[in-house]
Amino acid sequence: MIIAKRYTVSGFVQGVGYRYFVTMAADRLGIRGFVKNLFNGDVEVYAIGEETKHKELLKRLKAGPSHSRVREVIIENRPVLDRYTSFIVEF
């Protein structure tokens, strides 16, 4: 079943290649949606995909790229938005 989730990632996650890391992970997993920096220093990830793919994505979000330091990942269920046909970086 295809589901959508919003992940809010906090910690040292801006300026360390985190959005690129998430984009590459989502592409490999076949997940659609977006990643973007938030003004408070967090990173938002909106992801659409199979539940098993979300579990793998969450592992990768928690790990992050080598220079990041993830403190917390908050997960919220969201409606599936059909406008996303791939995974992109939003600004």
N, C-alpha and C positions, 0 to 999 in steps of 0.2 A: 504494500500500500504506500502511495506517495503521500508524504506529510511535509509540513513546513515548520521550521523553528527559527527563533531569533536567539542568537547567542550574544551576550555582552561580555567582552573579555576585558578584565582590568589588570593592571600591573604596569610593567615597563614594556609596552607593546606598540609604541609609535616611534618611528625613526630607526627601526631595527629590521626592516624588511618583512614585518608581520603580514601586511596585506598581500604582498607577493607570495609569501609562504602559504597563506590561506587559499589564494587563487589557484596555485599549483596543486594543492591537496584536493580542492573541490573538483578541479578539472579531472584529476586522476580517478576520483570516485564517481564521476558522472553527476555531480550535484549542480543544480542551477541556483542562481540568486546573486547576492552581492556582498561585498565587504567594504566598510568605510571607517575612517577615523571620526571619532566624536570630539566635540570641543573640550570635554572634561578629561581627555587623555585615554579614554577607553576605545575599544574597537568594536563595532557592531558587525555581526555576520547574520544575514538572512539566507537560509539554506532550504532548498526543496529537493527531496529525494526519498529513497527507500529508508525505512527505519534502521536497517542494518548499516547503511551508509552513514547515517547520522551518528551512530555509535562510534564508527571509525573516525569520522570528522571530529567528534568531541575529543577523542584521544589526541589527535593532532593539534587541536586548538589549545589544549592544556599543555602540550609539549612546546609548541612554538618553535621559531628558528633559534639558532644557538645564542644569539645576543639578547633575546627577549627574556623576560621574567614574568610569567603569568601568575597572578595572585589568585584570581577567581574567574569562573565562567558561570554566568547566570543564564539559564535556559527558559525560554517561554514558547509555548505552542502558538503558532500563527496560522492564518488562512493561507492556502496555496494561491499565489498570484501567477496567472498564466503569462504575464508580460515578460517574464524572465525565461529565455530560451537557452541561456548559457550562464556562466559565472563571470561577473564583472567587478571592477573596482569603481565605486561611486565616490564622487567628491562633493 
